[in-house]
Amino acid sequence: MEEEESLEKVAVIGLDGLSWRYFNKILKAGAMRYTKSLHQNQKAYKSVLEATIPPSTPPSWSSIMTGVNPGKHGIFAFDYVDTKTLKQRLFTALDLMHPRIHEMLAMKGIRSVMINPIPDYPLIPIRHANIITHLFFTPKILYYPQHMRKYVKNLFSAEEIRKNSSLSCMEKSLKMMRIYEELIRKTVEDLDWRLYWVNLNVPDFYLHARPELLFDKTTYHELELFSIIDRIVRLLTNHSDALIIVSDHGFSFYKWRISINDLLFRHGLVKIGQTGKLIREHHELQTKREYKYMSKKILPILRILYSPSLKLARKSLKKIYRLFKGKPPEIRVGIDTLNSKAFMGTRYSHGVYVKSSRDVQRVIELLKDIRGIKWVKPREEVYWGSYINRAPPVIVCPDYDQGFFLALNRVYGRVYLRVDTSDHHPDGVFMLYAPSLHIDASWPQRLPTYFVTPFIMWLLDIPLPSKSDSIDVLRKIIGNHINHLRFTNEYLEKWRIVKKSVILRRRIRKQILEHQK
């Protein structure tokens, strides 16, 4: 890429949970004719985007938008669990230890439009960035600066979307996309920007509820929804020099869920009972208390289910139970986290919390040869950076491609739970259409999530953060143009100041509200 070929404008559409398999289904169905023409163009560069492990929204999008792995940006799952106090909470933007791309551009005085940055709450105001956030986990619609208010009047919050039970998940998604089409049209044309980035919560929002859509014939609602997204693609392509379609992870179909806590219970590491703190899956952090502790009378039943001496009798008992009940026995009991030596936190963390460092290797040895588990590693072998201590000590990767995923953080009385459902998969989507871009090297078939932001900053001829990951991949792509890679330390230094000012303002606002009460 020659010096004079630096791009003036880049547009990004983030589609949460989009896999190539599902994307190809939509393209073949004729729902995205314009996008399909870009996809088939020789100036389109396509790759599988490898999500972080775990392949969940906060760590993957954070890696995409910062250009660094979770060990450097500090977001490892939906929730953070303090291993000493067992206090649990959702990760927020204030936990982010590295600025995102729109924040780094703002530090250079470069204007951008950012819709639904992730983590999305609280909104972090920064000059030169026009921001709207209301999907995913934002409790209310937020925007910055004040002139963005006129663009959000037709939006409704994520909580309002969830509470509207009169509409199906597909109807909710379609209604939201119609609003977004108009919002994007107005902001693209009205505002000054070099980067325009919008993250949308489809298809993830409805694929959790409608797993059959991964394989079935494309429905009317899907055709309508993606025809709107196709028009958004055309709009952004016409207003930019490069368009990127990217997803944080994919979706796949699974036949089995593996109960990690049952494996740990079998070896005496997990305890159940009346005491302990509940570790909840991320939805329950904000809504109802789902898990119920059962009486310790359940322990004899679990001991029978896992007693080696009763292996043959156990099979007979299960057959008799299935004959009368039509399904295998399932207990679904919460765990006693205070008295457990090790336990899986939440399925979307893919992490096992181990109380004593002496037990870490024992847990790894217990889990590593289990059918359906691809690998088990200490966190230090999965992440790198200054914040890996926020991650669970042991990370478990199920064998996604063989139809295995992880079960909820309970004890079920059996290790393998037969299911037929869809859930996250590490393989997401990256597609670039840039007609003026000339790349001599072959384009990689697979890319890491943290490649996206450094690549965009290189396209815009902006210095990269000094801690960027995947620079070796970027250098292979740009070939002889290594002189175009410039680095700076200023982003991290300024980010600390920005966050401190936000935290201070929030504390002052809280004190004022408490005083008024």
C-alpha positions, 0 to 999 in steps of 0.5 A, a space after each residue: 500500500 503506497 503512502 498516498 493510498 491511506 484511506 480516508 474513511 472506514 466503516 465497520 458493521 459488527 454482527 454479534 454471533 455471526 458464523 460463516 455457515 449462517 452468513 452463507 445461508 443468508 447470502 444464498 437465500 438472496 436476502 443480501 444481494 448487495 453484500 453478496 456482490 461485495 463478497 464475490 468481488 476480487 477486492 473482498 478479503 475474507 477470513 475466519 475470525 478466531 474468537 477468544 476463549 471463552 467465545 463470549 461477547 465481552 472478551 471477544 468484542 473487547 479484543 476486537 476493539 482494543 487490538 489486544 488479548 484479554 490479558 492486556 485489556 482485562 475482560 475475561 467473561 461476562 462476570 468477574 469473581 473475586 476468588 477471595 471473597 467470591 463476590 461476583 459482578 458484571 465486567 463494565 467499561 471501567 474494568 477495561 484496561 486498554 482504550 478502544 479504537 474510537 477512544 484512541 482515535 479521539 486522543 489523536 483528534 480524529 472523529 468517529 461515530 461509535 454505536 454500541 461499544 463493548 463493554 457498553 456501560 457506563 458510557 465513557 465520554 471523550 471528545 471527538 467521539 459521537 457515541 450511542 449505547 443501548 443494546 446488550 447490557 446498558 440499563 438505559 439509552 446513553 449518548 454523547 455528546 448532547 447533540 446525539 440526543 436527537 438520533 436516539 428518540 426512537 430507540 428503546 433500551 435493552 431492558 425494554 426489549 427483553 420485557 416486551 413479551 408480546 413480540 417474538 425474538 425475531 419480531 423484536 430484532 426486526 423492529 430494532 433493525 428498522 429503527 437502526 436503518 434510519 438512525 444510521 442513515 442520519 448519522 452517516 450523513 450528518 456527522 463528521 467521521 473517519 471511522 463509523 462503527 456499529 455493533 448489532 446484537 443479531 443474530 445472537 439475540 434470536 439464535 439462542 432461542 431459535 437454534 433450528 434457524 442455523 439449518 432450516 430454510 430461511 424464514 420471512 423474518 430473516 429475509 426481512 431483517 437481513 435485507 435491512 442490514 444489506 441496505 445498511 451495508 450499501 449505505 456505509 460502503 457508499 460513504 467509506 473507502 473500506 467496509 468491514 463486516 465482523 463478528 465476535 464469535 460464531 454459532 454452532 449446534 451441540 448435542 452434549 453439554 459437559 458438567 464440569 462441576 459433576 466431574 469435580 464433585 466426583 473427586 471431592 473438590 465440589 461441595 453442595 449444601 445450604 451454605 455458600 455464595 451463589 455464582 450466577 450465569 450473567 442474566 441472573 446478575 441483573 434479574 431473578 435469583 435462579 439457583 436454589 440450594 438443596 438439603 444435604 439429604 441429596 448427598 447420599 443420592 449423588 454418592 450412589 450415582 458416582 460410586 465406582 462399586 455401584 457402576 453396574 447397578 447405577 446403569 440399571 437404576 438409570 434405565 428403570 428411571 428412564 423407563 418410568 420418567 421418559 428421561 434420565 435422572 437430573 438433580 440440578 443442585 447449586 454448589 457450596 462455593 465457600 466450602 468447595 476446593 474448586 468449582 466452575 464459575 459460569 459456562 460462558 467463562 469456561 473457567 474453574 476457580 481453584 482455592 489453592 494454587 496447589 490444586 491447579 495442576 490436580 484439576 487440570 489432570 482430572 479434566 484433560 483426558 475427559 471425552 468432549 474436552 479439547 484442552 485444559 490449561 492454566 490461565 498463564 498459557 491462554 492469556 498474556 499481559 498484566 491482568 491475567 490474575 482476573 481470569 479463573 486459574 484454569 481454562 477449559 475448552 470444550 470440543 466444539 466441532 465434535 458437538 460439545 459445550 459446557 453445562 451451567 454451573 450446577 451439579 446434575 448427577 451426571 457428567 454428560 447432558 444430552 441436548 439439541 441446541 445452538 450456542 457460541 462457537 469460536 469461529 466468527 466472521 471477518 470480511 473486508 471490501 476495500 477497492 483501493 487497497 492492494 495487498 501483495 501477500 496472500 490473505 490469511 484464512 484465519 485471523 485473531 480477534 485482536 487483529 482488527 483494530 491494529 489493521 484499521 488503524 494502519 488503514 487510516 495511517 494512525 499510530 498503533 498502540 505499543 502493546 498491540 497484539 498480532 503485529 506479526 500477522 499484520 506485517 505478513 499482510 502488508 509485506 514491504 510496507 513495514 515503514 507504515 507501522 508506527 507505534 505510540 505509548 500515549 494511548 494507555 497513559 491518556 486512558 488512565 486519565 480518562 477513566 479516573 475522571 469518569 470514576 471521579 464524576 460518578 462518585 461525585 454524582 452518587 454523593 449528590 444523589 445520596 445527599 438529596 435523599 
